[in-house]
Amino acid sequence: MVATKRRFDINVQKVRIVESGAPKRVYVCTRCLKAGKVTKA
């Protein structure tokens, strides 16, 4: 019996990225960083 339902939260980091030509601080998941989906500033 499981007393409480376990939650798996995503691993999110606050990173500076380039969005539409300007650097921005955004929360990005580590999977996206590793896959190269976002470009770090």
ChimeraX attribute file (.defattr): number of C-alpha atoms within 10 A of each C-alpha:
attribute: neighborCount
match mode: 1-to-1
recipient: residues
	/A:1	3
	/A:2	5
	/A:3	5
	/A:4	6
	/A:5	6
	/A:6	7
	/A:7	6
	/A:8	6
	/A:9	6
	/A:10	10
	/A:11	10
	/A:12	14
	/A:13	13
	/A:14	12
	/A:15	18
	/A:16	17
	/A:17	18
	/A:18	15
	/A:19	14
	/A:20	7
	/A:21	7
	/A:22	9
	/A:23	14
	/A:24	15
	/A:25	14
	/A:26	14
	/A:27	13
	/A:28	18
	/A:29	15
	/A:30	14
	/A:31	12
	/A:32	12
	/A:33	15
	/A:34	9
	/A:35	8
	/A:36	10
	/A:37	10
	/A:38	16
	/A:39	13
	/A:40	14
	/A:41	12
